């Protein structure tokens, strides 16, 4: 996964907290910046796909390793 402008550790948080924290973090970022999120909630995979679609942000990458889910979101303009 490529470098990101900011990173959000949402491990141990269950839906909807990872999304809410990501939304709050993205609000403080400028368009084009990227946010890496690390979560442990399996539901976050579908949540972040829907979140990106609904908010106009781009889900650039999504992967899983050792029970952790990694997402890379690019803030839309």
C-alpha positions as CSV (number, residue, x, y, z in Angstrom):
1,X,0.0,0.0,0.0
2,X,1.3,3.4,-0.9
3,X,2.2,6.2,1.5
4,X,-0.7,8.2,2.8
5,X,-1.1,11.8,4.1
6,X,-2.7,10.7,7.3
7,X,-3.3,7.4,9.1
8,X,-6.3,6.4,11.2
9,X,-6.0,3.4,13.6
10,X,-9.6,2.0,14.0
11,X,-8.5,-1.4,15.4
12,X,-10.9,-2.7,18.0
13,X,-13.7,-0.4,17.0
14,X,-16.9,-1.8,15.6
15,X,-19.3,-0.3,13.1
16,X,-20.1,2.5,12.7
17,X,-17.1,3.9,14.6
18,X,-14.4,3.3,11.9
19,X,-16.6,5.2,9.4
20,X,-17.4,8.0,11.8
21,X,-13.7,8.5,12.7
22,X,-12.7,8.4,9.0
23,X,-15.3,11.0,8.1
24,X,-14.1,13.3,10.9
25,X,-10.5,12.9,9.8
26,X,-11.4,13.5,6.1
27,X,-13.2,16.7,7.0
28,X,-9.9,18.2,8.1
29,X,-8.1,17.2,5.0
30,X,-7.9,18.9,1.6
31,X,-9.1,17.3,-1.7
32,X,-6.6,14.9,-3.2
33,X,-5.1,13.9,0.1
34,X,-5.1,10.2,1.2
35,X,-6.1,8.6,4.4
36,X,-5.0,5.1,5.4
37,X,-7.4,3.3,7.8
38,X,-6.6,0.2,9.7
39,X,-9.6,-1.7,11.1
40,X,-10.4,-5.0,12.6
41,X,-14.2,-5.1,12.1
42,X,-15.0,-7.4,9.1
43,X,-18.0,-5.3,8.4
44,X,-15.8,-2.4,7.6
45,X,-15.0,-3.8,4.1
46,X,-18.6,-3.2,2.9
47,X,-18.9,-0.1,5.0
48,X,-16.0,1.7,3.4
49,X,-17.1,0.7,-0.1
50,X,-20.5,2.2,0.5
51,X,-19.0,5.2,2.3
52,X,-16.7,6.0,-0.6
53,X,-19.6,5.8,-3.1
54,X,-22.0,7.9,-1.0
55,X,-19.4,10.7,-0.1
56,X,-17.6,11.1,-3.4
57,X,-14.3,9.9,-1.9
58,X,-12.3,7.3,-3.8
59,X,-11.5,3.9,-2.2
60,X,-8.1,3.5,-3.8
61,X,-7.1,0.2,-2.1
62,X,-8.6,-2.4,0.3
63,X,-6.7,-5.3,1.7
64,X,-6.6,-7.8,4.6
65,X,-3.7,-9.1,6.5
66,X,-3.6,-11.0,9.7
67,X,-7.2,-10.1,10.6
68,X,-6.6,-6.4,9.9
69,X,-8.3,-4.6,7.1
70,X,-6.4,-1.8,5.4
71,X,-8.1,0.9,3.4
72,X,-6.8,3.8,1.4
73,X,-9.2,6.6,0.8
74,X,-8.6,9.6,-1.4
75,X,-10.6,12.7,-0.5
76,X,-12.8,13.9,-3.3
77,X,-13.0,17.5,-4.4
